[in-house]
Amino acid sequence: MSLPAADALANNRLVKLSKPGILVVTLYEARGLSLPEQYQSSVRASATNPAGQSAGGGSVRPSSVYSTKGDRLEPSSGSGFQGLPTVHGRVSGKYMPYALVDFDKNQVFINSVDGNPENPVWAGSNTQYKFDVSRVGELTVHLFMRNPNASPSAGRTQDILLGALRVTPSFDPVQHHEETSSGRKHSNSDSRPPSAGFRGTGWFDVQFGTGKLQMGIEFVENRVGKLSIDDFELLKLVGKGSFGKVMQVQKKDTGRIYAIKTIRKAKIISRAEVTHTLAERSVLAQINNPFIVPLKFSFQSPEKLYFVLAFVNGGELFYHLSKEGRFDINRSRFYIAELLCALECLHGFNVIYRDLKPENILLDYQGHIALCDFGLCKLEMKDEDSTNTFVGTPEYLAPELLKGEGYNKTVDWWTLGVLLYEMLTGLPPFYDENTNEMYRKILTAPLNFPGSHVVPSAARDLLQRLLERDPAKRLGANGSTEIKSHPFFHGIDWKKLLQRKYEPTFKPNVTSALDTENFDEFFTREQPQDSYVEGEFILSQTMQEQFVGFSYNRPVAGLDDAGGSIRDPSFMEAPGDRVRR
C-alpha cells in the first residue's frame, strides 16, 4: 500500500493540487512488532538487573500496560520483549512502543495506550492528528521504544527503532467546506479524476522490522481565507536577527508546530535587502527536497513579512560541531552527502546557494540535515551564466569571488569542501582571526592537512579537488555527478540516501515537536510577541508594491527533477514574484 518517493520520481508525474487542505491521520494498532536482534541480549540482561527491574516504577497506568489474556494478544517468545522491566508483572508504559508520524517535516509523537510491546494499541478514532498540506509529500511513520539500558540523561537519543513505513496519501479531497452567505457550511464534491495514493483505513507492512500497522488516512480540502499572525499561538522565541526574529508557533486549527520568521519591511527597504528577501521566498516556494527546510505558508501585514516554515528542532550543525570539536569520518560523510543532494537540487533550479556554513544547517529529530536561510541565493543562474555580486561569509568565500571575477555554481562546491574540512578538523582550512589575512590565505596559502587518522586519504583527495582555486578545474565543474562518483562516497546508494533510508549515526535529543532544548536559552527565555512596529516610516504604495505576490498558501504542483524537487508552475507565472538582479 505504500509508494516510495523514488517510484513517483521515476514516473515523473505532475500531481496538481488546486487547493490546500488537511491530512487527517489515525493510528489504530500494530501486530507482530519485535525487538531488533542486536538489542535482545542486552534487554534480557536488564531483566535480571534489580536496577532495571525498578526502571519503570511510578509510571504505570492501567491503560498503558498489559496483564491479562483473552481478547488481547500476548507477546510471542520470539519477539524479544520478554526482558523488558515490569512492575507487578506488567510492562511499564515507559517501554511501550510509540509512533513518530511525519508529514513535510511536521512531526507528532504518539504514545500507544494499550496492548503490549509486540501488539500495541493507539487511541484510534478517539484521537486524530491533522497536518497542513501545502505540497505533495509522503507520510512516514517510525515506531520506537525506549531503551531500558539507556542512561537517564540520554533522553530519546538511544531509543530503539522497531521499524518504519512510508505512504503516499491520495490528495483527492473527500470534501471541502465552504461558508455560505448565511454562515452555514455545505460540502462540494470534486469531479477531478483520482490520483495515485492511499486513502481510507488499512494495514501497512513495517519496513526495517517486523509486523504491520493499521492506520487511517484522509485528505480534506478546505477553503481558507488569508492567513494572519492571529491564526497562530506564539510559543517561544528561538532566534533574532537584524531584520526580525524567529518564533516557535502553533497553528490554531490543526495544532501543528511551525517556525515563523518575521521581517520588518521598512528595515529591508532601508538596507536595500528586498531582493534578497524575495529571493528566499521564491526559492522555498519552488522546492521540495528532503534536506531543505520547506516553506509551508507566507503572508504579510502592512508592516511585516511572515515566513511559516517547518520547525526543525535538532539544533544547528554549528551548535553540535562547537560542542564536539569535530566529527568522525562517517558522520562527516553522511552530512556532506545529504548537503550534496540539497545543493544538486538547487542547481537543478538554476539557484546558487552561496552561503553554506554550519549556522545555516539544522538537524531534524532523526539527525538528518535541513538546509535553511536562502536570503543570499542567486536565482536564474544557468550553467553558462556567471555573476559578480560579493556575498557570503568570510571563512567560506571562494577565491574567484574574492578576486572579483565572475563566478557560477561551482562556488557552492568550494564551500562544500570548506565545510567538510571544518567537520573533520574543527576549523575551516584557511581560518584566521584577521579577516584580511584569511583572504590572503584563501587566495595563496597551501592546503594543509592533519594526520590520516583525522583526514583519511580519500577525504584528502576529495578536499584537494573541491578546494581547487581554478573553478574550471574544480571537482563539480561538470556537474554534481562527478562529485558523487568520488571514492570518498564509495558504497553510498544515492537513491536510498534521497529517501532518507540511511539511519544517521547521531540522533539529537528531541523529546517532542515542542522541544526547544537545542536552541539558545538567551532567546527561548524571552517572551514571544509579534511586537508593534514603532518609529518607522509609513510605507508608500510604491514601496508596498514590491511585495505583491509574497503571500503563499497554495500547494506545489507535482514531481519534477531527479533531485526530489517539486515546482509549482502557477507560482512561477505569478506577477511580481520573479526576482532578478
N, C-alpha and C positions, 0 to 999 in steps of 0.2 A: 504493500500500500504506500510505501514511501517512494519518492522520486528524488534521487540525488541531484544536487546542483549541477554536476558535470553533465548529466543527461540533458537537462534543459539547455545548457550552454551548447552542447553538441547539436541540438535541434535548431538552434539559432532562431527560436520562436519569439515573436513580438506579442506580448500579453498586455493588451491595453485595458487599463482600469479608468473608467470615465470619472469616477468619484471616489473620494476616500471612504473609509469605513472602519469597522471594528471587528477584530478577530476574537471570537469567544472560545475559550479552551476549557474543557472539563476533564479532570483526571478521576478515573474510577478505581481501578485496581491493577495489580501486576500478578503474574503467575510464574513460578519457576525461576525466580532470581537465585543467583548463587554467588558466593564469595570467590573472587579470583584465587586461583590455586596458590599464587605466591604469598597470599595472606593467611591461608588456612592454618598453617602450623603455628604461626605467631598468635592467632586468635585462640587456638586450642590451648596454647601455653598460658594465655592470660586467664583462662578459666580456672587454672589451678593456683593462681596467684591471689592471695587474700586481698591485696590492694585492688586487683582487677575486679574481684567479686563485689567490692563496695563502690566501684566507679559510678554505678548508676543510681546510687542511693539518693533519695529526696526528689527524684524527677519522674516518678512513676505515676501515671494516670490510668484508670481503668480503660479509658477509650483508646489508649495508645499501646496496649500490651496484649499478648495472647496467653491464655492459660487453660482453656477448655477445648475438648474435642466436639464433634458434632458437625454443625454447618461449616465451621472454619477449617481451612486447610492447614494441616500440621506440616512443619518443615521436614524434608526428607533427609536421610542420613548423608547424602552426597552433596548437600547444599553448602556445607562448610560453616554454617551459622551456629553449630551446637556449642561452640566455645564462648559465645557472647556472654558478658556479665549479666547476671539475673538478680532480681530481688523478689523473694517469696516465690521462686520458681518461674517467674515471668521475665521476659526480656524487657529491659528498660526502654522507655520511649526514646531515650537519648540515642539508642543504637538502632532504631527503626529507620528504614530507608527514607530518603527524601528526594524530591524531584526538583531539578533546576530547569525551568522552562524558559526558552529564549526565542524572541522574535525580533529581528532587526536591532540586535544589541540591547533590547529591553529584557531584563531577567526577573523572574519571580521564583523565590524559594518556597516550595510547597511540602510541608511535612505530611507523612502518612498518619492516619488517625486510628487505625485498627489493623487486625490481621497479625501476621508475623513477618520476620525479615525476608523469608522466601516468597511470601504471598501477601504483600502489604495492601492495605485498602486506604484510599483517599476519601475526601468528603463527597465526591460525586457531584450531583446536580445541586447539592446544598450550597456549594461554593464554586462559582465560575470566575475565570480570570480573563480580563479584557485587554487587548493590545491594539493600539492605534495603528492603522495600516495606511502608510503614505507611500509605499513602494512594494513591488513584488518581492517576496522573500520566502525563505524556508522557516519552518518551525522546528526547533531542536529541543529534545528532552534528554538530560543527563540524569542518571539515577546514582545516588551516592549513599553511603552510610558513614557514620563517624568511626574513626579508627580507635578501638579500645586501648591500643598501646601508645597512642599519641600523648605527648606531654600536654598539660593543661594550657600552656601558653601557645600551643600550635594553632589554635582556632580551627579553621576549616582547611588549612594548608595540607594536612595529611589525611583528609577524608578519602575513602576508598571508592573508586569508580566501579559501579556494578554493571554499567552498560549505558548505551545511548541509542537514540533513534532520530531520524530526520524525516520530516513530512513536508511535502509541498501542498499547502491548502488550495482548495478551489476558491478563487476570488469572484466567482459569480454570486451576486447577492441573493440572499433568501428574500429580503425585503428591505426597503428603506422607509424611513418615517419622514413625513412632510407636514409641516404646520399649515393648517387651513386658515382662512381669514378669521374664523371663529375661535382659533386656538386649539381645535381638536386635531388629533393625528389620524392620518389614514395611510395605508400601505399601498405602494405601487408595485406591480410586477415588472419584471425586466425580460424583454424578448430577445436579448442578445444570445448568440449561440454559446453553449457551455465551454469552459476552458478545461484543460487538463488539471488534475489536482484532486485532493480528497476533501470530502465534506461528510458530516454525519458522525456516527459512533462506530468504532471498530477496534480490532486488536492489531497491534503492531509488534513485529519481531524486534527484540532487543539486539543491537549490534555490539560487538566487543564484550559480549557477556552471554548470559543465557536467559530464556524466558520470553515473556511478551507483556505488553502494557495495553490496557483498554483506555481509550481516550476519545473524547468528543470534540469536533472542530466545526465551527460555523462562522461564516463571514456575513456580517450585516452591513449593508451600505447605508450611510446616513447622510443627511443634508445638514451641514453646519454653517453658521454664519461666520463672519470674520473673527479670527482669534484675537484675544487681547490678554494682557497680563492678568486680568481678573479671572481667566479660565484656569489659573494655576495657583496652588498654595505654595508660598515661599517657605522653604525648609531651612537651608543653610547657605551661607556664603562660602564658596570654595576657591575663589580667586579674584584678583583685581588687576587692572591694567590702566594705562594712561587714558584710554578712551571709554572705559566702562568696567563692568565686573561680570563674574560668572556665579550663578546661584544654582543650588540643587532645588528642584521644584517637583511638585506632584500635580499631574493633570487631574482636575476635579472629577471629570466624567468617567474616566477609565481607571484612575488610581495609579497609573504608571509614573515612574520616576524619570525625570529628564534633567539636563543641564540647560539653563537659559543664559545665553551670553547677551548682555545689554550693551549697546554702543550709543553714545550721545552724538546726534547728527552734527550739532554745532562744533564739536571737538574735531571730528574728521574733516569737516569743511574747512575749518580754520587752519588745519595742518595738511591740507591737500591729500587726504587719505581716503577720499570717497572711492576712487578707482580700486584701490587695494581691498577695501571692504566689500564692494560689489563683486570683485573677483572671487572672494572667498565664498560668497553665497552662490555664485554661478557654478563654481566647481562642485560644491557639496550637493547642489540640486541635480547635477547631471549624473553623479557617480554612485554606484552601489558596489562596494568591494569589501570583503570580509576583514580587511586590515585598514580600513579608513572609517573614521567616526562618521556615521550618517546624519544628515540633516533631516529632521522629522517635519518641522514647520518653520516658517519665518513670517513675522508680521511687524508692523510699525505703528508708532504713535506720532503725533506732530513733532515730538522732541527726540524720540529714540528709535533705534532699530533693535529687533529681537531675533536671535537665532535660537531655535529649540533643537537641541542635539541629544543624542543618546548619552546617558550618564555612565561613563566608563570609570569605575572606581577602584581599579587596582593600583593606581598611583602612576606618576611619571617615571619613565625609564631613568631620568636624571636622579630621582629620589632613590631608586634601588641601586643604581651604579655608585652613587655617592656613599650609600650605606655599606656596600660590599667592597668597594675599592676597584674591583674589576670582575669580569665574568670569565668562566672557563670556556674552552673552545666550543663545546657542544651547545651551550646556552647562547653564545655569541652567534654561531652559525644559524641557529634556529631564528633568532631575531632578524638577522641580516637577510635570510631567505624570505621571511614574511615581508620585510620592508622592500625587498627587490620586487616582489609581486605588486605591492602598492604603487611603487614608482612606475613599474611597467604599465599598470592600469592608467595612471595619469598621463604618461607619454602617449598611450593609445588614444587619448582625448586631446592630444596636442597641448598638454599642460606641462610646464616645468615647475617643479615644487620650489626649489631654490633656498629652502631654509631648514634642511634636515639637521636635527640636533636632538639630544636626549630629552630636552624640555618639551619638544613637540610630539613625543611618542608616549602614549599611555599604554598601560597593561590592563586587560579586562580581567574579569573574575577568574578565568581559567589560566591566564598567563599568556594569551595571545596579544600581539601588538595592535594598537589602533592609532593610526596617524591622524593628527589634528592640526589646527591652526593653518589655514590656507590663505592667509592675508597677503603673503608675498609671492603667490603663484603668478606665473606669466601664462596667459591664455593664448590660444590660436597660434601656437608655435609648431609649424610643420617641420619635417626632418631637415629641409633645406634652409629654414629660417634661422636668423640669429638676432640677438638683442644686446643692447649696451647698458641697460639700467643697472646701477650699482646698488644691490640689495643683498642682505644676508647677515650672518653673524660672523665676526672676525675669525674665530678659530676654524671655521668651516669653509671660508671663501676659496674658490678655485683660482689658480694663477691667472687664467685668461680674464677673469673678472677684475682682478687687481690691476692688470695691465691695461684695462680699458678697452680690450679687444672685444669684438662681438663673440657672444657665447651661445650655445644651444643646449639641447637636452643632456649632453654629456657632462654638464656641470653637476647634475644630480649624482652621477656615478663617482665623481670626485668626492662629494660629501658622504656618499655611502662608504667609501674607503676610509675617510677620516673617522667616521662613526665606528667602523669595525676595529680600527686601530685603538680607538678610545675604549671600546668594550674590553679588548684583550689586555690592555696595558694600564688603563686608568686615566690617561690623558690623551688629547689629540696629538698627532705626530709632530707638529711644529709649534706647539704651545709656548708662549712666553708672556709674562705679565706686562711687558711693554708691547703695546699693540703694533707700533712701527717695526720693532724688531721681529715680531711674529710675522708680519707681512714680508719682511726680508727673507725669513726662513722659508715661508711658503714658496717664494719665488726661486730661491737659490740653494737652500741647505740640503744636504744629503738626507735620505730617509734611513734612519737608524732603527734597529730592532733589538729588543732584549733577547734572552736565550730561547732556544727552540722549545723549552718546556712551557713558555708563555705564548710564543708565536710559532707554531709548527711550520714546516716547510711549505705546505700547500697554502696556508694562510699568508705566509710571507710573499709567495709568488702572486697571489691574488691582490694583495695590497700594493705591490710594486706596479702591477698593471692598472689598477684603479687610480693610483696616485701618480700616474704619468702626466707630466706637465704639458705635453703636447696633446690637446684634446682630440686631434685626428688619429693619434696612435693609442689613445686610452681605451682600455677594455670597455666595451659597450658602445663604442662609436658606430658600430654596425648593428646595433640593437641589443636588447637585453638577453637574447638567446645565447650570445657568446659568453655572457657572464654566468648564466645558468649552467653552461657546459663546462665551466672550470672545475678541475679536480677537487677544489675545496668543497663543492656541493655534491660530490660523488655519492650516489645512493639515495638522494632525495627524489621522491616521486612528486613532481610539481603539481600534478592534478590532485593528489592526496593532500598536499600542503594547502592548496587553494580551498579545499573542502574542510579545512581545519581538523583533519583526522589524525594529525600528529599530536600526541599529548605533550604539552610544554614541560620542560624539566623543572621549572619553578612556577609555583602557584601562589599568588598573593593571598594574604589573609583577609578575605572578604566574607563577612557573616550574612549580609543581606543586601538587597538593592539600595537600602537606605544608608549603608555603611559609608562613613567619611573618614575612617581612621587613617587612610593613606593620603590625606590632604593636610596641609599645614594648619596647625591649630591657630596660628596668627589670624587666619581668615575664618575658620569654622566657629570660633567662639564669638564672632561679631554677629549682631542681629541682622538677618537678611531683610532688605526692603528695596522696593522699587522707588528710589528716592526722587523727590520732586526736583526738577532742574531749575535752579535759581541763578540769576546773574548772567545768563547767557542771552545773546541777542535773539530776537524772534526771526525765524527763518522766512525768507520771502518765498513767493510762489515759484520763482525760478529755481531757488535752492531746493525746494521740496520736489520739483520735477526730476531732480537727479535720482530720486529713489522710487520712481514709477516702476512697478513690476517687482518690487522687492518681496512682497508678501507671497508666501508659498504654502499651499495647502492642497496640493494635488499629488497623486501617486506617480511614480516613474513608470514609463510605458512598457518596457519589456527587456528581454535579454539581448545583449549586443555582442561585445567583443570577447575574445578568449580570456581576457583578464578578469572576467566575472563582473563586468560593469553593466550598468543599466542607464540608458539615455532616454530622456523624455522629449520627443520632437516638438510637442506643443510648447514646452518651456523654451526650447531653443529658438522658436519663432516669435516669442513674446516681445513686444516693443519695449525698449528701454532696459532689457536685461543683458544684452551683449555688451561686453566690456572690452575696449580696445585701448591700447596705449603704445 
